[in-house]
């Protein structure tokens, strides 16, 4: 079973946990597999990684956490890092094709399929073709935003990334991944955020600005969540999250 198939089954029915763990291990996602393996299937529970880091596993934000903690969001299936206040949680890696494929098959967003700048939105062939565990690229900003909102999250803007870089070692987030993009917009444009451009002022050079209808070949994205955005709470049942966030994402 591929990781895409295992994740889609898990996302739709909340079963097949052992199949998903095995698929994650084969795909090289040892952290996700390690944390998911011990999850009981309900609530948010504390645990530790093999190297002794404090971690939380579950479909909602942990009620208590401290900077440096990990949280495996078992809905997006994304390992998140707790960064100092007021930042919240940021994804440890870019969104990958198997995750976007699971989102496309489960969300069933209304209004998908219209053309933007000659590109048909939410076109699976453009967004998911290629190695399953490679970052999603050639993705329109609105598509990335809908993905994030459906999971109760959002895209970090350049200010968020600047604060992250000032509070933790950026190398723990970037590594060898594609350039990140930000959420700061000027007349329908968005900026590509890299370690080199974080310190730049608002007068970004033209080569770092992409129009909203463009989908650069080498730009991935991550999700971000703050404790105070109100989408996740300790008491909200897991099955209610998808429907509630879906409604918000497509208004």
Secondary structure, DSSP 8 states (H G I E B T S, - for coil): --HHHHHHHHHHHS--HHHHHHHHHHTT-HHHHHHHHT--SSS-EEEE-TT--EEEEESS--SS--TT-EEEETTTTEEEEEETTTTEEEESS--BHHHHHHHHHHH--TTTT-EETTEETT-HHHHH-S-TTSB--S--HHHHHHHHHHTT-B---HHHHHHHHHHS-GGGT-TT--BEEEEEEETTEEEEE-TTTTT--S---GGGEEETT---TTB----EE-TTSSS--TTS-HHHHHHHHHHHHT-
